[in-house]
Amino acid sequence: YSDGPRASVAINEGRAYSLGTMGHLFCFDAAKGEVLWSKDLRAEYKIRMPFWGIAASPLVENDLVIVQIGGEDNACLVAFDKILGKEKWRALNDRASYSAPIVIEQAGQRVLVCWTGDSICGLCPSSGKLYWQHPFTPSRMVIGIATPVFQDNHLFVSSFYDGSLLLRVNPGELTI
């Protein structure tokens, strides 16, 4: 992938988190540019590499940096301690998409929403516990690129080959 990274850098509390196309995750001192920690996620998690590489931007949520990488052994999503780089949790056996995860408010709680290569799901951002999941398997190939949009208890995703999907998110409990 000679064209360089595809994911935006996440900046949080003086650190910059960069996820490269081949699964290289770096935590930099944002002011000095020094590497604080790094991981070769492709080697460590045996990423089932998407056609165009890894492209979903990292998400910082409280003390975690969460990435969508499509690794084996229940590692589609992996959360790391944002300071030390140690794995805190992993979740889902789905393939990776190119869509960056988001956090929404649902039923009075923060919910990590991720559009993977196989589904749209809501998880506990601190533990990776799955709250809900809706299948959205691509007809041709994984091409989910756009970040999900959440407004008025509705979650919207749109894909080139498979069109759009609108889910109603239950405002009173952790279901769809």
N, C-alpha and C positions, 0 to 999 in steps of 0.2 A: 504494500500500500504506500506507494511513493508520494502520494498527494498529501500526506500529513494527517494530523488528528482531525476528527470530525465533531468531537464533543466540546462544548463550551467549558471553560474553566470555572470552578466554583470557588468563591472567595469567602472566607469566614474567619473572623477574629485573628487577622494577621497571617493566615495561611491560605495558600492556593492549592486546590486539588485538581489535578489534570489526569484524564483517562485517555490514553492513546488508542489508536485504531487496532493495534495488536494486543491490547489488554495490559499495557504498562500503566500502573497507577502510581502517581507521585504526589507527595505532600511537600510543598515548598514553603519556606519563609517568604511571604509575599513581598516584603521590603528588600530583602537581600538576595533573593533568588537561590538560596542554599537549599539543597534537598534535605528534608527532615526525616523522611522515610519513603520507601518505594516498594512496590510489589510487582512481580511478573505474574499477573493473574492467569494468563494463558497456560503457563506451565503449572502453576499451583492448583488451578481449578479445572484443568482440562477443558477449556472453553470449546464448545461446538461453534466454531467461528462463523458468524453470519457472512453472507456473500460480500458485503462491503465493509466488513470488519466491525469493530465496536464503535458505536456512535452516540449512545445515550449518555448525556452529561451526568456527572456525579451530583448527588443531592446531599446537602448537609442538613441534618435534623438533630438538634440538641447536641449530644456528644458523639454523634455518629456521622460517618460519610457512607452513603449507600450507593451501590453501583448495580447496574443491570448488565450481566456478562454472559448468561447462558451456559454456565459451567455444569459439569456432571455432578452427580451425587447431591441433588437438591440445592444447586448453587446458581439458579438463574439470577437471583438477587443475593447480594452479600453486603453486610454492614460491617464496617470497621470502626474501631475507636479512632476518632479524628486526630487525637494527639499522638498516640503510640502506634497506630496502624495494625493493631491486633484484631483478628476476626471476633465479632460479637455474636453474629447470627448469620444463617443462610436459609434461603427458602425457595421453593418451587423447582420442579423439574422441567419447566417450560424452556423453549428456545428463547434466545434474546431477540428483541426487536431493536429498532434504532430510536425509540421514543424515550425521552427522559421522564423519570417518575416525578410525581408531584405529591404534596401533602394537602389534604382537605380536612374540614371539620365535618364530622358526622356523628349524630347522637351524642353531642357534647365531648367527643374525643377526636384526637388527631388521627387521621388514617392515611397511610401511604398508598397511593394509587399508582399502579404500574400497568402499562399496556405491553405485555410480553409478545413473543412470536405466536402464542397460542391462546391467550385470554386477556381479559381485563380483570384485575384483582385489587382488592383492598386488604391491607395488612396492618398490623400494629407496628408502627415505625420503631419502637424500642425493643421489640422481641422477634419480629418477623412472623408472628402468629397470623395465620390466614383468617380473615373475617368473612370474606365473600369472594366469589370468582364467577365470571361469566365467559363461556367459551367464545372465541372469535378467531377461529382457525382460518388462515388464508387459503384461498382457492388455488393459487399458483405458487407464490413464494412469500416469505416474510418481507413485508415492505412498510410496516407501521413506522412512520417517521415523525409525524407531528406529535407534539406534546398534548395530552388530554386537556380538555377545557371543562371546567366545573363552574356551574352557575345555577342558582335557584334549585338545588337538589337534583340537577341533571348533569350527567357526565357524557361528553361528546368526544368521539374519536373518528378519524377519517383516513381511509387508505386508498391508494391509487386503484388497485384491482378490485377490491372488495367493498368499496363505497364507505358509507358512514354508518355509525352505530350510536344511538342515543339511549343511555340507561338512566332510569330514575333511581336515585339513591335514597333509601329510606331515611328520613330525617330523625326518626325516633328510635331506631335500633340499627345495629351494624349488619344490615342486609341490603340487597338491591331488589 
